[in-house]
Amino acid sequence: MSENTAPIYDDKAEVRGNLDLSNAEWQRPGGDQVEIAFVPHTDGATYVAMRNATEPDGTILVFTMAEWDAFVAGAKDGEFDEP
């Protein structure tokens, strides 16, 4: 590991590979670019899956509910707005 690389801690590695999205009900909140689905897992938790609506077979991000709440709060606060 180089000195410019931080260690990666992936606390959802086992969930991500086993999250069943076959029955996910994808929603488009506030536009046509992003889709989200609330997906229950066998571990008893519900996760939020997010994907690009124009590339439904592309990358899917997985959030815990706490991560999702933080992401939404950041978006509302303008943390992701372009300068």
DSSP file (Angstrom, degrees, kcal/mol; ACC not computed):
  #  RESIDUE AA STRUCTURE BP1 BP2  ACC     N-H-->O    O-->H-N    N-H-->O    O-->H-N    TCO  KAPPA ALPHA  PHI   PSI    X-CA   Y-CA   Z-CA
    1    1 A M              0   0    0      0, 0.0     2,-0.0     0, 0.0     5,-0.0   0.000 360.0 360.0 360.0 128.5    0.0    0.0    0.0
    2    2 A S    >   -     0   0    0      1,-0.1     3,-1.5     4,-0.1     0, 0.0  -0.322 360.0-109.0 -77.3 165.1    1.5    3.4   -1.0
    3    3 A E  T 3  S+     0   0    0      1,-0.3    -1,-0.1    -2,-0.0     0, 0.0   0.676 118.2  56.4 -70.5 -15.1    1.6    6.2    1.5
    4    4 A N  T 3  S+     0   0    0      2,-0.1     2,-0.6     1,-0.0    -1,-0.3   0.385  92.8  85.1 -93.2   2.9   -1.1    8.1   -0.6
    5    5 A T    <   -     0   0    0     -3,-1.5     3,-0.1     3,-0.0    -1,-0.0  -0.918  66.9-150.2-112.3 123.1   -3.6    5.2   -0.3
    6    6 A A        -     0   0    0     -2,-0.6    -4,-0.1     1,-0.1    -2,-0.1  -0.576  32.8 -97.9 -83.2 151.1   -5.8    4.8    2.7
    7    7 A P        -     0   0    0      0, 0.0     2,-0.5     0, 0.0    -1,-0.1  -0.393  37.6-127.1 -65.4 148.0   -6.9    1.3    3.8
    8    8 A I        -     0   0    0     -3,-0.1     2,-0.6    -2,-0.1    -3,-0.0  -0.866  20.4-168.0-101.9 126.2  -10.3    0.3    2.5
    9    9 A Y        -     0   0    0     -2,-0.5     2,-0.8     2,-0.0     0, 0.0  -0.954   3.5-174.0-113.5 113.3  -12.9   -0.9    5.0
   10   10 A D    >   +     0   0    0     -2,-0.6     3,-1.0     1,-0.1     4,-0.2  -0.849   9.9 174.5-112.2  96.2  -15.9   -2.4    3.3
   11   11 A D  T 3  S+     0   0    0     -2,-0.8    -1,-0.1     1,-0.2     4,-0.1   0.446  80.3  49.5 -82.7   1.5  -18.5   -3.3    6.0
   12   12 A K  T 3> S+     0   0    0      1,-0.1     4,-3.2     2,-0.1     5,-0.2   0.185  71.2 114.8-120.7  15.9  -21.0   -4.4    3.3
   13   13 A A  H <> S+     0   0    0     -3,-1.0     4,-1.3     1,-0.2    -2,-0.1   0.900  83.1  41.7 -56.5 -44.6  -18.9   -6.7    1.2
   14   14 A E  H  > S+     0   0    0     -4,-0.2     4,-0.6     2,-0.2    -1,-0.2   0.830 116.5  49.5 -74.4 -30.6  -21.0   -9.8    2.1
   15   15 A V  H >> S+     0   0    0      2,-0.2     3,-1.2     1,-0.2     4,-0.8   0.941 105.8  56.1 -69.5 -47.8  -24.3   -8.0    1.8
   16   16 A R  H >< S+     0   0    0     -4,-3.2     3,-0.6     1,-0.3    -2,-0.2   0.873 108.7  46.5 -56.1 -42.4  -23.5   -6.5   -1.6
   17   17 A G  H 3< S+     0   0    0     -4,-1.3    -1,-0.3    -5,-0.2    -2,-0.2   0.664 120.5  38.9 -74.5 -16.0  -22.8   -9.8   -3.2
   18   18 A N  H << S+     0   0    0     -3,-1.2     2,-0.6    -4,-0.6    -1,-0.2   0.249  79.3 121.8-120.0  11.6  -25.9  -11.4   -1.7
   19   19 A L    <<  -     0   0    0     -4,-0.8     2,-0.9    -3,-0.6    22,-0.1  -0.677  59.0-137.8 -80.0 118.8  -28.5   -8.6   -2.0
   20   20 A D        +     0   0    0     -2,-0.6     3,-0.3    20,-0.3    -1,-0.1  -0.676  32.2 167.0 -83.6 106.8  -31.4   -9.9   -4.0
   21   21 A L    >   +     0   0    0     -2,-0.9     3,-1.4     1,-0.2    -1,-0.2   0.338  48.6 101.4 -98.5   4.7  -32.4   -7.1   -6.4
   22   22 A S  T 3  S+     0   0    0      1,-0.3    -1,-0.2     3,-0.0    -2,-0.0   0.812  93.2  32.4 -63.4 -29.6  -34.6   -9.3   -8.6
   23   23 A N  T 3  S+     0   0    0     -3,-0.3    -1,-0.3     2,-0.1    -2,-0.1   0.179  87.4 140.6-109.7  16.3  -37.8   -8.0   -7.0
   24   24 A A    <   -     0   0    0     -3,-1.4     2,-1.0     1,-0.1    15,-0.1  -0.334  48.7-140.4 -62.2 137.2  -36.5   -4.5   -6.3
   25   25 A E        -     0   0    0     13,-0.3    13,-0.3    -2,-0.0     2,-0.2  -0.821  22.6-151.7-100.5  94.4  -39.1   -1.8   -6.8
   26   26 A W        -     0   0    0     -2,-1.0     2,-0.3    11,-0.1    11,-0.2  -0.457  13.4-169.0 -72.9 134.0  -37.1    0.9   -8.4
   27   27 A Q  B     -A   36   0A   0      9,-2.8     9,-2.3    -2,-0.2    -1,-0.0  -0.878  19.7-143.3-121.3 153.2  -38.3    4.5   -7.9
   28   28 A R    >   -     0   0    0     -2,-0.3     3,-0.8     7,-0.2     2,-0.6  -0.793  21.4-164.3-117.2  86.8  -37.2    7.8   -9.5
   29   29 A P  T 3   -     0   0    0      0, 0.0     5,-0.2     0, 0.0    -2,-0.0  -0.589  69.1 -13.8 -76.1 119.2  -37.3   10.4   -6.8
   30   30 A G  T 3  S+     0   0    0     -2,-0.6     2,-0.3     2,-0.1     3,-0.1   0.708 127.3   0.4  71.0  22.6  -37.3   13.9   -8.1
   31   31 A G  S <  S-     0   0    0     -3,-0.8    -1,-0.0     3,-0.1     0, 0.0  -0.968  78.5 -84.5 157.9-171.9  -36.2   13.3  -11.7
   32   32 A D  S    S+     0   0    0     -2,-0.3    -1,-0.1     1,-0.1    -2,-0.1   0.331 100.7  73.2-110.6   5.7  -35.2   10.8  -14.4
   33   33 A Q  S    S+     0   0    0      1,-0.1    20,-3.0    20,-0.1    21,-0.5   0.840  93.1  41.5 -92.4 -35.1  -31.5   10.3  -13.7
   34   34 A V  E     - B   0  52A   0     18,-0.3     2,-0.4    -5,-0.2    18,-0.2  -0.902  58.3-164.0-122.1 141.5  -31.3    8.2  -10.5
   35   35 A E  E     - B   0  51A   0     16,-2.6    16,-2.4    -2,-0.4     2,-0.3  -0.966   9.1-171.9-120.9 142.6  -33.3    5.2   -9.3
   36   36 A I  E     -AB  27  50A   0     -9,-2.3    -9,-2.8    -2,-0.4     2,-0.3  -0.937   5.0-170.8-129.3 155.3  -33.4    3.9   -5.8
   37   37 A A  E     - B   0  49A   0     12,-2.0    12,-2.9    -2,-0.3     2,-0.7  -0.991  21.5-136.5-144.1 137.7  -34.9    0.8   -4.2
   38   38 A F  E     - B   0  48A   0    -13,-0.3   -13,-0.3    -2,-0.3    10,-0.2  -0.865  31.9-170.9 -93.8 116.8  -35.3   -0.2   -0.5
   39   39 A V  E     - B   0  47A   0      8,-3.4     8,-2.9    -2,-0.7     2,-0.1  -0.934  15.8-142.2-121.6 116.8  -34.2   -3.8   -0.3
   40   40 A P  E     - B   0  46A   0      0, 0.0     2,-0.3     0, 0.0   -20,-0.3  -0.467  20.2-155.0 -72.2 148.7  -34.7   -6.1    2.7
   41   41 A H    >   -     0   0    0      4,-2.3     3,-2.0    -2,-0.1   -22,-0.1  -0.837  29.1-111.4-122.2 159.4  -31.8   -8.5    3.4
   42   42 A T  T 3  S+     0   0    0     -2,-0.3    -1,-0.0     1,-0.3   -23,-0.0   0.658 112.3  71.6 -65.6 -14.7  -31.7  -11.8    5.2
   43   43 A D  T 3  S-     0   0    0      2,-0.2    -1,-0.3     1,-0.1     3,-0.1   0.459 117.8-108.6 -79.9   1.3  -29.7  -10.2    7.9
   44   44 A G  S <  S+     0   0    0     -3,-2.0     2,-0.2     1,-0.3    -2,-0.1   0.291  84.7 111.1  93.3 -10.5  -32.9   -8.3    9.0
   45   45 A A        -     0   0    0     -5,-0.0    -4,-2.3    -6,-0.0     2,-0.5  -0.613  62.6-132.5 -95.7 156.6  -31.7   -4.9    7.7
   46   46 A T  E     -B   40   0A   0     -6,-0.2    19,-0.4    -2,-0.2     2,-0.3  -0.931  23.7-163.4-106.4 133.6  -33.1   -2.9    4.8
   47   47 A Y  E     -B   39   0A   0     -8,-2.9    -8,-3.4    -2,-0.5     2,-0.6  -0.780  16.0-128.2-113.1 157.7  -30.5   -1.4    2.4
   48   48 A V  E     -BC  38  63A   0     15,-2.6    15,-2.7    -2,-0.3     2,-0.4  -0.937  20.0-162.2-108.1 122.7  -30.9    1.3   -0.2
   49   49 A A  E     -BC  37  62A   0    -12,-2.9   -12,-2.0    -2,-0.6     2,-0.4  -0.855   8.1-171.0-101.4 138.5  -29.7    0.5   -3.7
   50   50 A M  E     +BC  36  61A   0     11,-2.4    11,-2.9    -2,-0.4     2,-0.3  -0.996   9.4 166.2-133.7 136.2  -29.1    3.3   -6.1
   51   51 A R  E     -BC  35  60A   0    -16,-2.4   -16,-2.6    -2,-0.4     2,-0.5  -0.942  44.3 -91.9-143.1 164.1  -28.3    3.2   -9.8
   52   52 A N  E >   -B   34   0A   0      7,-0.6     3,-1.3     3,-0.4     6,-0.3  -0.677  32.8-143.9 -75.4 123.8  -28.2    5.4  -12.9
   53   53 A A  T 3  S+     0   0    0    -20,-3.0   -19,-0.2    -2,-0.5    -1,-0.1   0.780  99.0  53.7 -63.8 -27.1  -31.6    5.3  -14.5
   54   54 A T  T 3  S+     0   0    0    -21,-0.5    -1,-0.3     1,-0.3     3,-0.1   0.601 115.9  39.3 -84.7  -9.8  -30.1    5.4  -18.0
   55   55 A E    X   +     0   0    0     -3,-1.3     3,-2.5     1,-0.1    -3,-0.4  -0.539  65.6 165.7-133.5  67.5  -27.8    2.4  -17.3
   56   56 A P  T 3  S+     0   0    0      0, 0.0    -1,-0.1     0, 0.0    -3,-0.1   0.707  79.3  51.7 -62.4 -19.5  -29.9    0.0  -15.2
   57   57 A D  T 3  S+     0   0    0     -3,-0.1     3,-0.1    -6,-0.0    -3,-0.0   0.355  99.2  88.2 -94.9   5.8  -27.4   -2.8  -15.8
   58   58 A G  S <  S-     0   0    0     -3,-2.5     2,-0.0    -6,-0.3    -3,-0.0   0.146  91.6 -31.4 -85.7-156.0  -24.5   -0.7  -14.6
   59   59 A T        -     0   0    0      1,-0.0    -7,-0.6    -8,-0.0     2,-0.5  -0.309  53.2-157.3 -64.1 139.0  -23.0   -0.1  -11.2
   60   60 A I  E     -C   51   0A   0     -9,-0.1     2,-0.3    -3,-0.1    -9,-0.2  -0.986   5.9-148.4-120.2 125.1  -25.3   -0.2   -8.2
   61   61 A L  E     -C   50   0A   0    -11,-2.9   -11,-2.4    -2,-0.5     2,-0.5  -0.715  10.7-151.5 -89.3 143.0  -24.4    1.6   -5.0
   62   62 A V  E     -C   49   0A   0     -2,-0.3     2,-0.4   -13,-0.2   -13,-0.2  -0.971  14.1-176.3-121.1 128.1  -25.5    0.1   -1.7
   63   63 A F  E     -C   48   0A   0    -15,-2.7   -15,-2.6    -2,-0.5     2,-0.1  -0.916  24.0-130.3-119.9 144.6  -26.2    2.2    1.4
   64   64 A T     >  -     0   0    0     -2,-0.4     4,-2.5   -17,-0.2     5,-0.2  -0.447  41.7-103.3 -74.4 167.7  -27.2    1.3    5.0
   65   65 A M  H  > S+     0   0    0    -19,-0.4     4,-2.6     1,-0.2     5,-0.2   0.894 124.5  51.0 -62.8 -38.4  -30.1    3.3    6.2
   66   66 A A  H  > S+     0   0    0      2,-0.2     4,-2.0     1,-0.2    -1,-0.2   0.911 111.3  47.7 -65.0 -41.8  -27.8    5.5    8.3
   67   67 A E  H  > S+     0   0    0      2,-0.2     4,-2.5     1,-0.2    -2,-0.2   0.900 111.9  50.5 -64.1 -40.4  -25.5    6.1    5.2
   68   68 A W  H  X S+     0   0    0     -4,-2.5     4,-2.9     2,-0.2     5,-0.2   0.928 108.9  50.7 -64.1 -44.8  -28.6    6.9    3.1
   69   69 A D  H  X S+     0   0    0     -4,-2.6     4,-2.3     1,-0.2    -1,-0.2   0.903 112.4  47.4 -59.2 -41.3  -29.9    9.4    5.7
   70   70 A A  H  X S+     0   0    0     -4,-2.0     4,-2.3     2,-0.2    -1,-0.2   0.898 111.8  50.5 -66.8 -40.5  -26.5   11.1    5.8
   71   71 A F  H  X S+     0   0    0     -4,-2.5     4,-2.3     2,-0.2    -2,-0.2   0.934 112.2  46.3 -62.3 -47.8  -26.3   11.2    2.0
   72   72 A V  H  X S+     0   0    0     -4,-2.9     4,-2.4     2,-0.2    -2,-0.2   0.906 112.2  50.9 -63.2 -42.4  -29.8   12.7    1.7
   73   73 A A  H  X S+     0   0    0     -4,-2.3     4,-1.8    -5,-0.2    -1,-0.2   0.910 110.5  49.8 -62.1 -41.4  -29.0   15.3    4.4
   74   74 A G  H  <>S+     0   0    0     -4,-2.3     5,-2.6     2,-0.2     4,-0.4   0.898 110.2  50.0 -63.1 -40.9  -25.8   16.2    2.6
   75   75 A A  H ><5S+     0   0    0     -4,-2.3     3,-1.1     1,-0.2    -2,-0.2   0.913 110.6  49.4 -64.2 -41.8  -27.6   16.6   -0.7
   76   76 A K  H 3<5S+     0   0    0     -4,-2.4    -1,-0.2     1,-0.2    -2,-0.2   0.836 109.9  52.2 -65.5 -31.7  -30.2   18.9    1.0
   77   77 A D  T 3<5S-     0   0    0     -4,-1.8    -1,-0.2    -5,-0.2    -2,-0.2   0.479 118.4-111.7 -83.2  -3.0  -27.4   21.0    2.5
   78   78 A G  T X 5S+     0   0    0     -3,-1.1     3,-1.5    -4,-0.4    -3,-0.2   0.640  70.4 141.6  85.2  14.3  -25.8   21.4   -0.9
   79   79 A E  T 3 <S+     0   0    0     -5,-2.6    -4,-0.2     1,-0.3    -5,-0.1   0.747  77.1  41.9 -61.6 -23.1  -22.7   19.4   -0.2
   80   80 A F  T 3  S+     0   0    0     -6,-0.4    -1,-0.3    -5,-0.2    -5,-0.1   0.327  85.8 121.7-108.2   7.0  -22.7   18.0   -3.7
   81   81 A D  S <  S-     0   0    0     -3,-1.5    -4,-0.0     1,-0.1    -6,-0.0  -0.393  70.2-107.9 -68.8 145.9  -23.6   21.2   -5.6
   82   82 A E              0   0    0      1,-0.1    -1,-0.1    -2,-0.1    -2,-0.1  -0.484 360.0 360.0 -71.5 146.0  -21.1   22.4   -8.2
   83   83 A P              0   0    0      0, 0.0    -1,-0.1     0, 0.0    -2,-0.1   0.510 360.0 360.0 -67.5 360.0  -19.1   25.4   -7.2
